[in-house]
């Protein structure tokens, strides 16, 4: 389950409840890649952290999907 999300110039970082941190390229997510910094920061956890939702850009990402892509 995710607990926190942040971005740098090219990557999305996801901190998991067990202490692991994932870093995935923004290239994988066109809506996030083209979003403004303010839009990227406007996220919320869904399903107690099993997913991440960005209302303004209509994007949902599951933690399970991120873990499978590693």
C-alpha positions in Angstrom: 0.0 0.0 0.0 1.2 3.5 -0.8 1.6 6.1 1.9 3.1 9.0 0.0 3.9 10.2 -3.6 6.3 12.8 -4.9 7.8 13.8 -8.2 11.1 15.0 -9.7 11.8 16.1 -13.2 11.5 12.6 -14.8 10.2 10.2 -12.2 7.3 9.5 -9.9 8.3 8.2 -6.4 6.0 6.1 -4.3 6.6 5.2 -0.7 5.0 2.0 0.5 3.7 1.1 3.9 6.5 -1.5 4.4 9.2 1.1 3.8 10.1 0.4 0.2 10.2 3.2 -2.3 9.5 2.8 -6.0 10.6 5.2 -8.7 9.0 4.9 -12.1 9.5 7.0 -15.2 6.8 9.7 -16.0 7.1 8.4 -19.6 5.0 5.5 -18.5 2.1 7.8 -17.7 1.3 10.3 -20.4 -1.3 12.2 -18.4 1.1 12.7 -15.5 4.0 13.6 -17.9 2.0 16.4 -19.5 0.4 17.6 -16.2 1.5 20.7 -14.4 3.4 20.4 -11.1 0.2 21.6 -9.3 -1.8 18.9 -11.0 0.7 16.2 -10.1 0.7 17.3 -6.5 -3.1 17.1 -6.3 -3.3 13.3 -5.7 -5.1 11.2 -3.1 -4.8 7.6 -2.0 -7.7 5.4 -2.8 -8.7 2.0 -1.3 -6.6 2.6 1.8 -3.5 3.0 -0.4 -4.0 0.3 -3.0 -4.2 3.0 -5.6 -3.5 6.7 -6.4 -6.0 9.1 -8.0 -5.6 12.4 -9.7 -9.1 14.0 -10.1 -8.2 16.9 -12.3 -6.4 14.8 -14.9 -8.6 11.7 -14.5 -5.7 9.3 -13.8 -5.7 6.2 -11.5 -2.7 4.1 -10.9 -2.6 0.9 -8.8 0.3 0.0 -6.6 0.0 -3.6 -7.7 0.5 -2.5 -11.3 3.6 -0.5 -10.3 5.0 -3.5 -8.6 4.4 -5.8 -11.5 6.1 -3.4 -13.9 9.4 -3.5 -12.0 
